[in-house]
Amino acid sequence: MAEDMSEVLGRLQGLQEQMAKAQDEVATIQVTGESGGGVVKVTASGNQQILKIEIAKEIVDPNDIEMLEDLVLGAVNRALERASEVASETMSAAARSLLPPGFPM
């Protein structure tokens, strides 16, 4: 029985290590969302932090700030959606790698 418990604890430790690796990997992932045909680009990390916002100079019109705000909002939302998708895929792949072959998900 003691061997069984130590085996279970060893597996749990391995699981924790692999999930920590997957979380580290997610943090390094960068995705970009665009709007307005690419005139506004937002880069986000896999853990959904905005890293960079790029706005083409030709789109900046002081008389139409509302349009620029809408473009930035659209690009931010696209970047965050992509970051969420990529993070979910990465974490799911890590979890699947820990399951025995043929285990239903």
Biopython code that builds the backbone (N, CA, C, O; Angstrom):
import numpy as np
from Bio.PDB.StructureBuilder import StructureBuilder

atoms = [
    (1, "MET", "N", (0.818, -1.196, 0.000)),
    (1, "MET", "CA", (0.000, 0.000, 0.000)),
    (1, "MET", "C", (0.864, 1.263, 0.000)),
    (1, "MET", "O", (0.526, 2.244, -0.664)),
    (2, "ALA", "N", (1.972, 1.245, 0.739)),
    (2, "ALA", "CA", (2.864, 2.404, 0.789)),
    (2, "ALA", "C", (3.451, 2.685, -0.587)),
    (2, "ALA", "O", (3.622, 3.843, -0.969)),
    (3, "GLU", "N", (3.760, 1.627, -1.330)),
    (3, "GLU", "CA", (4.290, 1.824, -2.680)),
    (3, "GLU", "C", (3.244, 2.470, -3.574)),
    (3, "GLU", "O", (3.569, 3.330, -4.393)),
    (4, "ASP", "N", (1.994, 2.061, -3.423)),
    (4, "ASP", "CA", (0.932, 2.650, -4.227)),
    (4, "ASP", "C", (0.794, 4.142, -3.957)),
    (4, "ASP", "O", (0.624, 4.935, -4.883)),
    (5, "MET", "N", (0.869, 4.520, -2.690)),
    (5, "MET", "CA", (0.726, 5.921, -2.325)),
    (5, "MET", "C", (1.911, 6.736, -2.855)),
    (5, "MET", "O", (1.721, 7.843, -3.358)),
    (6, "SER", "N", (3.109, 6.208, -2.750)),
    (6, "SER", "CA", (4.267, 6.951, -3.257)),
    (6, "SER", "C", (4.209, 7.054, -4.775)),
    (6, "SER", "O", (4.660, 8.048, -5.344)),
    (7, "GLU", "N", (3.666, 6.050, -5.431)),
    (7, "GLU", "CA", (3.508, 6.100, -6.885)),
    (7, "GLU", "C", (2.509, 7.190, -7.274)),
    (7, "GLU", "O", (2.734, 7.943, -8.221)),
    (8, "VAL", "N", (1.417, 7.262, -6.539)),
    (8, "VAL", "CA", (0.402, 8.289, -6.799)),
    (8, "VAL", "C", (0.986, 9.676, -6.563)),
    (8, "VAL", "O", (0.763, 10.588, -7.359)),
    (9, "LEU", "N", (1.729, 9.839, -5.480)),
    (9, "LEU", "CA", (2.339, 11.132, -5.187)),
    (9, "LEU", "C", (3.359, 11.510, -6.269)),
    (9, "LEU", "O", (3.458, 12.676, -6.653)),
    (10, "GLY", "N", (4.103, 10.535, -6.750)),
    (10, "GLY", "CA", (5.052, 10.793, -7.829)),
    (10, "GLY", "C", (4.352, 11.244, -9.093)),
    (10, "GLY", "O", (4.825, 12.149, -9.780)),
    (11, "ARG", "N", (3.223, 10.616, -9.407)),
    (11, "ARG", "CA", (2.449, 11.018, -10.592)),
    (11, "ARG", "C", (1.901, 12.430, -10.432)),
    (11, "ARG", "O", (1.911, 13.221, -11.375)),
    (12, "LEU", "N", (1.424, 12.737, -9.231)),
    (12, "LEU", "CA", (0.892, 14.076, -8.981)),
    (12, "LEU", "C", (1.987, 15.138, -9.127)),
    (12, "LEU", "O", (1.753, 16.217, -9.670)),
    (13, "GLN", "N", (3.168, 14.815, -8.639)),
    (13, "GLN", "CA", (4.278, 15.752, -8.768)),
    (13, "GLN", "C", (4.625, 15.945, -10.246)),
    (13, "GLN", "O", (4.880, 17.066, -10.686)),
    (14, "GLY", "N", (4.633, 14.863, -10.999)),
    (14, "GLY", "CA", (4.891, 14.955, -12.442)),
    (14, "GLY", "C", (3.829, 15.785, -13.140)),
    (14, "GLY", "O", (4.133, 16.574, -14.035)),
    (15, "LEU", "N", (2.587, 15.606, -12.730)),
    (15, "LEU", "CA", (1.477, 16.372, -13.299)),
    (15, "LEU", "C", (1.665, 17.858, -13.013)),
    (15, "LEU", "O", (1.497, 18.693, -13.902)),
    (16, "GLN", "N", (2.011, 18.183, -11.782)),
    (16, "GLN", "CA", (2.236, 19.585, -11.422)),
    (16, "GLN", "C", (3.361, 20.188, -12.252)),
    (16, "GLN", "O", (3.257, 21.323, -12.718)),
    (17, "GLU", "N", (4.428, 19.433, -12.434)),
    (17, "GLU", "CA", (5.569, 19.935, -13.208)),
    (17, "GLU", "C", (5.189, 20.172, -14.661)),
    (17, "GLU", "O", (5.567, 21.185, -15.250)),
    (18, "GLN", "N", (4.435, 19.229, -15.243)),
    (18, "GLN", "CA", (4.052, 19.388, -16.650)),
    (18, "GLN", "C", (3.069, 20.541, -16.836)),
    (18, "GLN", "O", (3.151, 21.267, -17.826)),
    (19, "MET", "N", (2.154, 20.715, -15.908)),
    (19, "MET", "CA", (1.206, 21.814, -16.020)),
    (19, "MET", "C", (1.932, 23.156, -15.836)),
    (19, "MET", "O", (1.588, 24.138, -16.495)),
    (20, "ALA", "N", (2.922, 23.201, -14.954)),
    (20, "ALA", "CA", (3.707, 24.428, -14.778)),
    (20, "ALA", "C", (4.471, 24.757, -16.059)),
    (20, "ALA", "O", (4.573, 25.923, -16.441)),
    (21, "LYS", "N", (5.009, 23.729, -16.725)),
    (21, "LYS", "CA", (5.700, 23.934, -18.006)),
    (21, "LYS", "C", (4.732, 24.497, -19.045)),
    (21, "LYS", "O", (5.063, 25.419, -19.790)),
    (22, "ALA", "N", (3.526, 23.920, -19.078)),
    (22, "ALA", "CA", (2.524, 24.379, -20.041)),
    (22, "ALA", "C", (2.141, 25.831, -19.765)),
    (22, "ALA", "O", (1.971, 26.613, -20.701)),
    (23, "GLN", "N", (2.005, 26.198, -18.500)),
    (23, "GLN", "CA", (1.686, 27.585, -18.153)),
    (23, "GLN", "C", (2.810, 28.525, -18.574)),
    (23, "GLN", "O", (2.554, 29.623, -19.068)),
    (24, "ASP", "N", (4.045, 28.097, -18.380)),
    (24, "ASP", "CA", (5.188, 28.904, -18.821)),
    (24, "ASP", "C", (5.168, 29.078, -20.338)),
    (24, "ASP", "O", (5.446, 30.160, -20.855)),
    (25, "GLU", "N", (4.834, 27.997, -21.042)),
    (25, "GLU", "CA", (4.764, 28.053, -22.502)),
    (25, "GLU", "C", (3.676, 29.028, -22.946)),
    (25, "GLU", "O", (3.877, 29.809, -23.877)),
    (26, "VAL", "N", (2.522, 28.980, -22.278)),
    (26, "VAL", "CA", (1.419, 29.876, -22.611)),
    (26, "VAL", "C", (1.854, 31.334, -22.447)),
    (26, "VAL", "O", (1.511, 32.184, -23.269)),
    (27, "ALA", "N", (2.603, 31.615, -21.395)),
    (27, "ALA", "CA", (3.031, 32.992, -21.130)),
    (27, "ALA", "C", (3.945, 33.526, -22.233)),
    (27, "ALA", "O", (4.008, 34.737, -22.440)),
    (28, "THR", "N", (4.655, 32.647, -22.942)),
    (28, "THR", "CA", (5.574, 33.095, -23.989)),
    (28, "THR", "C", (4.909, 33.236, -25.357)),
    (28, "THR", "O", (5.492, 33.815, -26.274)),
    (29, "ILE", "N", (3.710, 32.719, -25.494)),
    (29, "ILE", "CA", (2.998, 32.781, -26.772)),
    (29, "ILE", "C", (2.544, 34.223, -27.027)),
    (29, "ILE", "O", (2.084, 34.910, -26.115)),
    (30, "GLN", "N", (2.679, 34.663, -28.266)),
    (30, "GLN", "CA", (2.190, 35.978, -28.657)),
    (30, "GLN", "C", (1.277, 35.825, -29.863)),
    (30, "GLN", "O", (1.603, 35.120, -30.818)),
    (31, "VAL", "N", (0.136, 36.491, -29.809)),
    (31, "VAL", "CA", (-0.820, 36.471, -30.917)),
    (31, "VAL", "C", (-1.170, 37.917, -31.251)),
    (31, "VAL", "O", (-1.041, 38.809, -30.413)),
    (32, "THR", "N", (-1.614, 38.135, -32.485)),
    (32, "THR", "CA", (-1.967, 39.481, -32.928)),
    (32, "THR", "C", (-3.397, 39.491, -33.446)),
    (32, "THR", "O", (-3.810, 38.602, -34.190)),
    (33, "GLY", "N", (-4.139, 40.502, -33.043)),
    (33, "GLY", "CA", (-5.472, 40.763, -33.575)),
    (33, "GLY", "C", (-5.415, 42.051, -34.372)),
    (33, "GLY", "O", (-4.725, 42.997, -33.991)),
    (34, "GLU", "N", (-6.147, 42.085, -35.486)),
    (34, "GLU", "CA", (-6.131, 43.264, -36.353)),
    (34, "GLU", "C", (-7.549, 43.743, -36.609)),
    (34, "GLU", "O", (-8.512, 42.985, -36.488)),
    (35, "SER", "N", (-7.657, 45.011, -36.964)),
    (35, "SER", "CA", (-8.933, 45.538, -37.438)),
    (35, "SER", "C", (-8.644, 46.606, -38.487)),
    (35, "SER", "O", (-7.522, 47.093, -38.623)),
    (36, "GLY", "N", (-9.690, 46.947, -39.219)),
    (36, "GLY", "CA", (-9.534, 47.975, -40.259)),
    (36, "GLY", "C", (-8.575, 47.559, -41.351)),
    (36, "GLY", "O", (-7.865, 48.394, -41.910)),
    (37, "GLY", "N", (-8.547, 46.265, -41.661)),
    (37, "GLY", "CA", (-7.641, 45.793, -42.704)),
    (37, "GLY", "C", (-6.182, 45.871, -42.305)),
    (37, "GLY", "O", (-5.303, 45.947, -43.163)),
    (38, "GLY", "N", (-5.918, 45.851, -40.998)),
    (38, "GLY", "CA", (-4.542, 45.840, -40.520)),
    (38, "GLY", "C", (-4.010, 47.200, -40.104)),
    (38, "GLY", "O", (-2.834, 47.317, -39.761)),
    (39, "VAL", "N", (-4.857, 48.242, -40.127)),
    (39, "VAL", "CA", (-4.368, 49.559, -39.723)),
    (39, "VAL", "C", (-4.211, 49.671, -38.210)),
    (39, "VAL", "O", (-3.490, 50.537, -37.716)),
    (40, "VAL", "N", (-4.892, 48.788, -37.478)),
    (40, "VAL", "CA", (-4.711, 48.696, -36.037)),
    (40, "VAL", "C", (-4.374, 47.250, -35.720)),
    (40, "VAL", "O", (-5.100, 46.331, -36.101)),
    (41, "LYS", "N", (-3.250, 47.058, -35.009)),
    (41, "LYS", "CA", (-2.805, 45.723, -34.628)),
    (41, "LYS", "C", (-2.533, 45.712, -33.127)),
    (41, "LYS", "O", (-1.916, 46.626, -32.581)),
    (42, "VAL", "N", (-3.010, 44.653, -32.477)),
    (42, "VAL", "CA", (-2.795, 44.501, -31.046)),
    (42, "VAL", "C", (-2.158, 43.145, -30.815)),
    (42, "VAL", "O", (-2.659, 42.129, -31.296)),
    (43, "THR", "N", (-1.056, 43.126, -30.082)),
    (43, "THR", "CA", (-0.371, 41.884, -29.742)),
    (43, "THR", "C", (-0.632, 41.586, -28.275)),
    (43, "THR", "O", (-0.491, 42.451, -27.411)),
    (44, "ALA", "N", (-1.020, 40.328, -28.013)),
    (44, "ALA", "CA", (-1.306, 39.881, -26.649)),
    (44, "ALA", "C", (-0.509, 38.626, -26.353)),
    (44, "ALA", "O", (-0.138, 37.881, -27.261)),
    (45, "SER", "N", (-0.251, 38.400, -25.080)),
    (45, "SER", "CA", (0.421, 37.166, -24.666)),
    (45, "SER", "C", (-0.625, 36.069, -24.496)),
    (45, "SER", "O", (-1.827, 36.333, -24.466)),
    (46, "GLY", "N", (-0.143, 34.840, -24.387)),
    (46, "GLY", "CA", (-1.040, 33.708, -24.185)),
    (46, "GLY", "C", (-1.821, 33.807, -22.887)),
    (46, "GLY", "O", (-2.895, 33.217, -22.766)),
    (47, "ASN", "N", (-1.299, 34.541, -21.916)),
    (47, "ASN", "CA", (-2.047, 34.707, -20.676)),
    (47, "ASN", "C", (-2.835, 36.024, -20.681)),
    (47, "ASN", "O", (-3.123, 36.602, -19.633)),
    (48, "GLN", "N", (-3.167, 36.471, -21.878)),
    (48, "GLN", "CA", (-4.106, 37.549, -22.148)),
    (48, "GLN", "C", (-3.697, 38.910, -21.600)),
    (48, "GLN", "O", (-4.529, 39.652, -21.077)),
    (49, "GLN", "N", (-2.431, 39.228, -21.720)),
    (49, "GLN", "CA", (-1.961, 40.569, -21.406)),
    (49, "GLN", "C", (-1.631, 41.269, -22.719)),
    (49, "GLN", "O", (-0.976, 40.697, -23.589)),
    (50, "ILE", "N", (-2.085, 42.498, -22.852)),
    (50, "ILE", "CA", (-1.797, 43.267, -24.051)),
    (50, "ILE", "C", (-0.327, 43.704, -23.996)),
    (50, "ILE", "O", (0.106, 44.343, -23.037)),
    (51, "LEU", "N", (0.425, 43.351, -25.031)),
    (51, "LEU", "CA", (1.849, 43.646, -25.079)),
    (51, "LEU", "C", (2.171, 44.866, -25.932)),
    (51, "LEU", "O", (3.102, 45.615, -25.634)),
    (52, "LYS", "N", (1.388, 45.059, -27.004)),
    (52, "LYS", "CA", (1.715, 46.147, -27.933)),
    (52, "LYS", "C", (0.469, 46.524, -28.727)),
    (52, "LYS", "O", (-0.348, 45.670, -29.072)),
    (53, "ILE", "N", (0.342, 47.810, -29.006)),
    (53, "ILE", "CA", (-0.708, 48.320, -29.885)),
    (53, "ILE", "C", (-0.031, 49.151, -30.966)),
    (53, "ILE", "O", (0.742, 50.063, -30.673)),
    (54, "GLU", "N", (-0.332, 48.821, -32.230)),
    (54, "GLU", "CA", (0.233, 49.550, -33.366)),
    (54, "GLU", "C", (-0.920, 50.195, -34.142)),
    (54, "GLU", "O", (-1.908, 49.537, -34.468)),
    (55, "ILE", "N", (-0.777, 51.475, -34.428)),
    (55, "ILE", "CA", (-1.802, 52.206, -35.171)),
    (55, "ILE", "C", (-1.115, 52.905, -36.344)),
    (55, "ILE", "O", (-0.177, 53.679, -36.156)),
    (56, "ALA", "N", (-1.596, 52.621, -37.550)),
    (56, "ALA", "CA", (-1.040, 53.260, -38.740)),
    (56, "ALA", "C", (-1.332, 54.765, -38.688)),
    (56, "ALA", "O", (-2.452, 55.177, -38.387)),
    (57, "LYS", "N", (-0.336, 55.558, -38.978)),
    (57, "LYS", "CA", (-0.467, 57.019, -38.885)),
    (57, "LYS", "C", (-1.601, 57.559, -39.753)),
    (57, "LYS", "O", (-2.288, 58.507, -39.371)),
    (58, "GLU", "N", (-1.791, 56.952, -40.916)),
    (58, "GLU", "CA", (-2.798, 57.486, -41.838)),
    (58, "GLU", "C", (-4.232, 57.333, -41.318)),
    (58, "GLU", "O", (-5.145, 57.983, -41.826)),
    (59, "ILE", "N", (-4.432, 56.491, -40.323)),
    (59, "ILE", "CA", (-5.785, 56.282, -39.792)),
    (59, "ILE", "C", (-6.120, 57.280, -38.678)),
    (59, "ILE", "O", (-7.284, 57.410, -38.300)),
    (60, "VAL", "N", (-5.128, 57.974, -38.157)),
    (60, "VAL", "CA", (-5.354, 58.897, -37.042)),
    (60, "VAL", "C", (-5.969, 60.195, -37.580)),
    (60, "VAL", "O", (-5.328, 60.955, -38.305)),
    (61, "ASP", "N", (-7.217, 60.419, -37.206)),
    (61, "ASP", "CA", (-7.947, 61.623, -37.611)),
    (61, "ASP", "C", (-8.511, 62.263, -36.347)),
    (61, "ASP", "O", (-9.440, 61.724, -35.746)),
    (62, "PRO", "N", (-7.966, 63.402, -35.938)),
    (62, "PRO", "CA", (-8.433, 64.037, -34.703)),
    (62, "PRO", "C", (-9.927, 64.375, -34.733)),
    (62, "PRO", "O", (-10.535, 64.579, -33.682)),
    (63, "ASN", "N", (-10.516, 64.436, -35.925)),
    (63, "ASN", "CA", (-11.941, 64.732, -36.037)),
    (63, "ASN", "C", (-12.807, 63.479, -35.956)),
    (63, "ASN", "O", (-14.034, 63.573, -35.939)),
    (64, "ASP", "N", (-12.174, 62.303, -35.906)),
    (64, "ASP", "CA", (-12.945, 61.057, -35.849)),
    (64, "ASP", "C", (-12.294, 60.083, -34.869)),
    (64, "ASP", "O", (-11.926, 58.968, -35.242)),
    (65, "ILE", "N", (-12.160, 60.501, -33.648)),
    (65, "ILE", "CA", (-11.565, 59.660, -32.605)),
    (65, "ILE", "C", (-12.419, 58.414, -32.360)),
    (65, "ILE", "O", (-11.891, 57.350, -32.040)),
    (66, "GLU", "N", (-13.721, 58.547, -32.509)),
    (66, "GLU", "CA", (-14.620, 57.416, -32.251)),
    (66, "GLU", "C", (-14.295, 56.226, -33.163)),
    (66, "GLU", "O", (-14.313, 55.080, -32.713)),
    (67, "MET", "N", (-13.998, 56.492, -34.433)),
    (67, "MET", "CA", (-13.646, 55.400, -35.341)),
    (67, "MET", "C", (-12.359, 54.707, -34.875)),
    (67, "MET", "O", (-12.277, 53.479, -34.877)),
    (68, "LEU", "N", (-11.361, 55.496, -34.479)),
    (68, "LEU", "CA", (-10.108, 54.928, -33.994)),
    (68, "LEU", "C", (-10.341, 54.089, -32.744)),
    (68, "LEU", "O", (-9.778, 53.003, -32.606)),
    (69, "GLU", "N", (-11.163, 54.587, -31.843)),
    (69, "GLU", "CA", (-11.488, 53.830, -30.631)),
    (69, "GLU", "C", (-12.139, 52.492, -30.974)),
    (69, "GLU", "O", (-11.819, 51.467, -30.373)),
    (70, "ASP", "N", (-13.055, 52.509, -31.947)),
    (70, "ASP", "CA", (-13.718, 51.268, -32.374)),
    (70, "ASP", "C", (-12.721, 50.286, -32.980)),
    (70, "ASP", "O", (-12.793, 49.086, -32.719)),
    (71, "LEU", "N", (-11.790, 50.793, -33.789)),
    (71, "LEU", "CA", (-10.778, 49.931, -34.398)),
    (71, "LEU", "C", (-9.869, 49.313, -33.333)),
    (71, "LEU", "O", (-9.549, 48.126, -33.398)),
    (72, "VAL", "N", (-9.458, 50.117, -32.360)),
    (72, "VAL", "CA", (-8.608, 49.604, -31.278)),
    (72, "VAL", "C", (-9.370, 48.562, -30.477)),
    (72, "VAL", "O", (-8.827, 47.502, -30.165)),
    (73, "LEU", "N", (-10.608, 48.845, -30.145)),
    (73, "LEU", "CA", (-11.418, 47.888, -29.387)),
    (73, "LEU", "C", (-11.567, 46.568, -30.136)),
    (73, "LEU", "O", (-11.440, 45.495, -29.546)),
    (74, "GLY", "N", (-11.836, 46.650, -31.438)),
    (74, "GLY", "CA", (-11.976, 45.427, -32.235)),
    (74, "GLY", "C", (-10.692, 44.614, -32.265)),
    (74, "GLY", "O", (-10.725, 43.391, -32.133)),
    (75, "ALA", "N", (-9.562, 45.288, -32.438)),
    (75, "ALA", "CA", (-8.278, 44.585, -32.488)),
    (75, "ALA", "C", (-7.937, 43.979, -31.135)),
    (75, "ALA", "O", (-7.419, 42.864, -31.073)),
    (76, "VAL", "N", (-8.216, 44.690, -30.056)),
    (76, "VAL", "CA", (-7.960, 44.156, -28.713)),
    (76, "VAL", "C", (-8.797, 42.898, -28.481)),
    (76, "VAL", "O", (-8.288, 41.883, -28.006)),
    (77, "ASN", "N", (-10.068, 42.972, -28.817)),
    (77, "ASN", "CA", (-10.938, 41.802, -28.615)),
    (77, "ASN", "C", (-10.486, 40.613, -29.447)),
    (77, "ASN", "O", (-10.521, 39.481, -28.965)),
    (78, "ARG", "N", (-10.067, 40.840, -30.675)),
    (78, "ARG", "CA", (-9.567, 39.739, -31.514)),
    (78, "ARG", "C", (-8.295, 39.128, -30.922)),
    (78, "ARG", "O", (-8.142, 37.907, -30.888)),
    (79, "ALA", "N", (-7.397, 39.979, -30.461)),
    (79, "ALA", "CA", (-6.148, 39.478, -29.868)),
    (79, "ALA", "C", (-6.442, 38.656, -28.615)),
    (79, "ALA", "O", (-5.857, 37.590, -28.423)),
    (80, "LEU", "N", (-7.334, 39.136, -27.769)),
    (80, "LEU", "CA", (-7.658, 38.396, -26.544)),
    (80, "LEU", "C", (-8.373, 37.080, -26.847)),
    (80, "LEU", "O", (-8.137, 36.080, -26.169)),
    (81, "GLU", "N", (-9.237, 37.071, -27.853)),
    (81, "GLU", "CA", (-9.894, 35.822, -28.259)),
    (81, "GLU", "C", (-8.859, 34.801, -28.727)),
    (81, "GLU", "O", (-8.901, 33.635, -28.336)),
    (82, "ARG", "N", (-7.932, 35.254, -29.567)),
    (82, "ARG", "CA", (-6.888, 34.350, -30.074)),
    (82, "ARG", "C", (-6.004, 33.862, -28.934)),
    (82, "ARG", "O", (-5.638, 32.687, -28.896)),
    (83, "ALA", "N", (-5.657, 34.750, -28.002)),
    (83, "ALA", "CA", (-4.821, 34.364, -26.864)),
    (83, "ALA", "C", (-5.521, 33.307, -26.030)),
    (83, "ALA", "O", (-4.895, 32.343, -25.591)),
    (84, "SER", "N", (-6.808, 33.481, -25.812)),
    (84, "SER", "CA", (-7.588, 32.510, -25.036)),
    (84, "SER", "C", (-7.631, 31.154, -25.742)),
    (84, "SER", "O", (-7.474, 30.112, -25.105)),
    (85, "GLU", "N", (-7.843, 31.173, -27.053)),
    (85, "GLU", "CA", (-7.888, 29.931, -27.829)),
    (85, "GLU", "C", (-6.551, 29.195, -27.775)),
    (85, "GLU", "O", (-6.510, 27.986, -27.548)),
    (86, "VAL", "N", (-5.467, 29.925, -27.984)),
    (86, "VAL", "CA", (-4.140, 29.315, -27.995)),
    (86, "VAL", "C", (-3.788, 28.766, -26.604)),
    (86, "VAL", "O", (-3.231, 27.675, -26.488)),
    (87, "ALA", "N", (-4.111, 29.515, -25.570)),
    (87, "ALA", "CA", (-3.838, 29.059, -24.205)),
    (87, "ALA", "C", (-4.628, 27.794, -23.906)),
    (87, "ALA", "O", (-4.097, 26.848, -23.324)),
    (88, "SER", "N", (-5.873, 27.773, -24.295)),
    (88, "SER", "CA", (-6.720, 26.602, -24.059)),
    (88, "SER", "C", (-6.185, 25.383, -24.802)),
    (88, "SER", "O", (-6.144, 24.284, -24.247)),
    (89, "GLU", "N", (-5.779, 25.572, -26.046)),
    (89, "GLU", "CA", (-5.222, 24.463, -26.830)),
    (89, "GLU", "C", (-3.936, 23.937, -26.197)),
    (89, "GLU", "O", (-3.730, 22.726, -26.121)),
    (90, "THR", "N", (-3.079, 24.836, -25.747)),
    (90, "THR", "CA", (-1.808, 24.438, -25.145)),
    (90, "THR", "C", (-2.029, 23.669, -23.849)),
    (90, "THR", "O", (-1.397, 22.637, -23.621)),
    (91, "MET", "N", (-2.919, 24.162, -23.004)),
    (91, "MET", "CA", (-3.181, 23.500, -21.724)),
    (91, "MET", "C", (-3.879, 22.156, -21.945)),
    (91, "MET", "O", (-3.596, 21.192, -21.234)),
    (92, "SER", "N", (-4.779, 22.083, -22.915)),
    (92, "SER", "CA", (-5.459, 20.821, -23.224)),
    (92, "SER", "C", (-4.470, 19.779, -23.727)),
    (92, "SER", "O", (-4.541, 18.610, -23.348)),
    (93, "ALA", "N", (-3.550, 20.208, -24.580)),
    (93, "ALA", "CA", (-2.539, 19.282, -25.091)),
    (93, "ALA", "C", (-1.676, 18.763, -23.957)),
    (93, "ALA", "O", (-1.330, 17.582, -23.930)),
    (94, "ALA", "N", (-1.325, 19.633, -23.024)),
    (94, "ALA", "CA", (-0.517, 19.205, -21.877)),
    (94, "ALA", "C", (-1.286, 18.207, -21.027)),
    (94, "ALA", "O", (-0.727, 17.208, -20.576)),
    (95, "ALA", "N", (-2.554, 18.474, -20.811)),
    (95, "ALA", "CA", (-3.380, 17.556, -20.008)),
    (95, "ALA", "C", (-3.534, 16.209, -20.709)),
    (95, "ALA", "O", (-3.452, 15.163, -20.066)),
    (96, "ARG", "N", (-3.756, 16.227, -22.026)),
    (96, "ARG", "CA", (-3.900, 14.965, -22.775)),
    (96, "ARG", "C", (-2.628, 14.139, -22.714)),
    (96, "ARG", "O", (-2.691, 12.910, -22.681)),
    (97, "SER", "N", (-1.489, 14.786, -22.698)),
    (97, "SER", "CA", (-0.218, 14.057, -22.684)),
    (97, "SER", "C", (-0.024, 13.308, -21.373)),
    (97, "SER", "O", (0.791, 12.388, -21.302)),
    (98, "LEU", "N", (-0.752, 13.685, -20.348)),
    (98, "LEU", "CA", (-0.615, 13.033, -19.045)),
    (98, "LEU", "C", (-1.545, 11.839, -18.875)),
    (98, "LEU", "O", (-1.365, 11.034, -17.961)),
    (99, "LEU", "N", (-2.539, 11.722, -19.752)),
    (99, "LEU", "CA", (-3.523, 10.655, -19.631)),
    (99, "LEU", "C", (-3.008, 9.386, -20.300)),
    (99, "LEU", "O", (-2.238, 9.435, -21.260)),
    (100, "PRO", "N", (-3.453, 8.247, -19.770)),
    (100, "PRO", "CA", (-3.066, 6.997, -20.430)),
    (100, "PRO", "C", (-3.678, 6.897, -21.827)),
    (100, "PRO", "O", (-4.747, 7.457, -22.069)),
    (101, "PRO", "N", (-3.021, 6.197, -22.745)),
    (101, "PRO", "CA", (-3.538, 6.051, -24.105)),
    (101, "PRO", "C", (-4.956, 5.480, -24.080)),
    (101, "PRO", "O", (-5.254, 4.548, -23.333)),
    (102, "GLY", "N", (-5.814, 6.053, -24.904)),
    (102, "GLY", "CA", (-7.190, 5.570, -25.017)),
    (102, "GLY", "C", (-8.118, 6.132, -23.965)),
    (102, "GLY", "O", (-9.308, 5.815, -23.974)),
    (103, "PHE", "N", (-7.617, 6.957, -23.055)),
    (103, "PHE", "CA", (-8.470, 7.530, -22.022)),
    (103, "PHE", "C", (-9.420, 8.538, -22.659)),
    (103, "PHE", "O", (-8.972, 9.433, -23.375)),
    (104, "PRO", "N", (-10.731, 8.409, -22.412)),
    (104, "PRO", "CA", (-11.698, 9.321, -23.050)),
    (104, "PRO", "C", (-11.600, 10.728, -22.442)),
    (104, "PRO", "O", (-11.413, 10.898, -21.237)),
    (105, "MET", "N", (-11.734, 11.726, -23.323)),
    (105, "MET", "CA", (-11.721, 13.126, -22.850)),
    (105, "MET", "C", (-13.068, 13.741, -23.094)),
    (105, "MET", "O", (-13.280, 14.910, -22.774)),
]
sb = StructureBuilder()
sb.init_structure("model")
sb.init_model(0)
sb.init_chain("A")
sb.init_seg("    ")
for serial, (resi, resn, name, xyz) in enumerate(atoms, 1):
    if name == "N":
        sb.init_residue(resn, " ", resi, " ")
    sb.init_atom(name, np.array(xyz, "f"), 0.0, 1.0, " ", f" {name:<3s}", serial, name[0])
structure = sb.get_structure()
